[in-house]
Every structure is written in structure tokens, then in C-alpha cells.
């Protein structure tokens, strides 16, 4: 079979320049690098303290509420907060008062963030 008088090759490559010169090899190396770096990052262990991931060393935030007799009360933060508790924000300032105002049976609210702790007695 001929196309415009030339014999058609059986091994057709869409980008013959890709492996034929230095620029092609550089493009291929950059593309491989763009695939491999995220792949390695996602296959690694989850965030750790002093790890690569942003804010991973800040630790988490916990909220505990207790009733009048000291029994623990489940606090559903998804109903009290919009979104997730981002670790870079200071939750110590206003969160205990907000939980006191919205959880009626709470007598005390304790918020721990990283190494800090704040306990508020509800009115």
C-alpha cells in the first residue's frame, strides 16, 4: 500500500522526534518527573511531625465537653463549625465559649491544641 507514492511503514510512531534528539529526551524526562514525584509523595507514609507536609507538625485539636456530674458529652463539631478544624488556626480563643453556647448540657468544655489546653466553665 502506498501513500503519495511512498511505502507506508509498519511501525508508526506518533512523535518520532521524542526519542531522536536531545530536546525530545528532555521533554520525556520532564514528563516522567511530573508523574513520578506525586506518585512517590502519595505512596509515602502519612504526614508526620516535622515532615514535608505543610502544618503536619502542629498536631490536632480535640474538644471534650462534660456535663454537671462529670459525664462526657459527645460534641458533634460538624454541626457547630463550617468545614474542618484546620491546625494552623487558633481554636483556643473562641471555640470553648462557642461550644458552651451551643451544647446545652455542657458544664465544662476543654479544648486541646498541640501542647496547649484551655478549660472553660459554662454558665
N, C-alpha and C positions, 0 to 999 in steps of 0.2 A: 504494500500500500504506500502510495507516495502522496506527499502534501507539497504542492507548488514545485514539483519536480525533485524534491528531496526525499530520501528514505526516512521513515519515521523510526525513532529509537524506541527500543522496548523498555529501557529503564528511564522513565521520565521523572525528573526531579523538579519540584515547583520553584525552588530557589537555588539554582546551580552555583551562584556566587557565594552562598552561605559557607561552604567549606573550601572554596577555591582560593580565597585571598585572606589577607590579614584582617581587613575590615569585617569580613563575614565571620571569621572566627571570634573576633572581639564582640560582635553582636550576639553570637551564640553564647559566649561566656557570660555576658551581662544578663541575658535571658535566663540562663541556668542559675545564676546567682540570685536573681529575683524570685525564683521558685524555691531554691534550697534554703535561703535564710529564714523565711517564715515557716517552712517545714520543720527546720531544726528548732525554732523557737516554740512551736506548738507541741513538739514531741518531748520537750524538756519537762522537768518537774514543775509543779505549780509554783506560784510566787512564794519566795522565802524572804526572811528578814535580810536586809542588805543585798537583796537580789537585784537583777536587772529591771524588773517590772516597776513601773512608777508607783509610788506610795505603798509598796508591799511591806516595807519595814515599819509602817505606822501601827500595825495591829488593828484589831477590830474594836467595835463598840458594843457593849452589852447593856441591856436595860432590864432591871429587876424591880418589880413592884410587890409590896407586901400589904396585906390587909391589917385591920386594927389588932387582931390577935396574933399577927406574925405569919399568917399563912401566905404562901406565894400566890401571886395573881398573874395569870397569863396576859401579857400585853401584846396585842396584835398591832405591830408598828405599821403594817401596810394600810391600816385604816387611819392612822394618825399622821403619817408622813407621805409626802408625794415622792415617789421614787425610792432609791436605796440609800442606806446610810454610808455616804462617801467618807472614807477615812481621813481625807485631808481637811474636812470641816470640823470646827469645834462644837461638839454636841453637848459639852458640859454646861454651856451658858444658859440655854433656854429649854432644853429637852426635858429636864426633870419637872419643871413647872408646867410644861405643856401636857405631860403625861398625867400629872396631878389634876389638871383641869378637865381632862377628857376621860379618865378612868375613875368612875365614881367611888368604887370600893377600895381605892388605894389609900393607905395611910402614910407610907413612905415609898419613895422612889429612889433607886440607886442607879447611877449611870457610871460605867467604867469605860474609859477610852485610853488605850495603850497602858501606861502605868499610872494614870490619874483616876481618881474616884471622887464622886460627889453624891451625897445623900441629902434628900430634901424631905422634910415632913410636910405632908399635905394638910391644908386647913379643913 
